[in-house]
Amino acid sequence: MLDVRPVAFVIGIMLSALAVAMLIPVLAELAVGGTFWAPFLGSAAVTGFVGVGLMLTTSGSGAKLGLRQAFLLTALSWIVIAVFGALPFRFAPYDLSLADCFFEAMSGLTTTGSTVIVGLDRAPPGLLLWRSLLQFIGGVGIIAVAVAVLPALRIGGMQLFRLESTDKSDKVMPRATQIATGIIVAYLLLTATCALLYWIGGMSGFDAINHAMTTVATSGFSTSDSSFAKFDSVFLHAV
């Protein structure tokens, strides 16, 4: 019988990390004197409770993450993260249905870029930042982030990397941690460079950060209904 304890443990780690990420929009709302911080705080509490709960109830099992568990984890992680990532959208001032909330979160995490929200120019800053963060997280790959910490927990990670990656070659590869860490570092440097160039080109700091995260993720969420057409600048479009 398939042992799902290592799968639940890793998903617990991912949910705990997602709960921490939900606190970033809280800080953004408080920084500008916004009022949309409570939904993110509540969502972070629920997500963190479930994540830590999964970790505590499955830790110390000694079970290994085999190939079958890796397949299950790869599929479940996208679904579970999207479900909890959709929580803040449920409280957004747009009367979104549960399906719409899940669609928006999944579109962000998979860097699809489709949206069901109209009126982004009037949206709370925290909500705009959360949409960008979802695409930023999805762009680097949920599995790549997990692979970076799995070896430290004595759980094999290369199976996940092979499932998530399109590279099917048999060439000699360094440890999964080194690969994932290199990807994440390059991703962060590219995002920071893009944000700086956008800011130099005339974007506000908030717009520059949001669009940098969604640009490097090759996704497309924006802070405006008109998307990048809002910025009438040859320099920005060249960047």
Buried (B, 14 or more C-beta within 10 A) or exposed (E): EEBBBBBBBBBBBBBBBBBEBBBBBBEBBEEEEBEBBEBBBBBBEBBBEBBBBBBEEBEEEEBEBBEEBBBBBBEBBBEBBBBBBBBBBBBBEBEBEEEBBBBBBBBBBBBBBEBBBEEBEEBBBBBBBBBBBBBBBBBBBBBBBBBBBBBEBEBBBBBBBBBBBEEEEEEEBEEBBEBBBEBBEEBEEBBEEBBEBBBEBEBEEBBBBBBBBBBBBEBBBBBBBEBBEBBEBEEBEEB
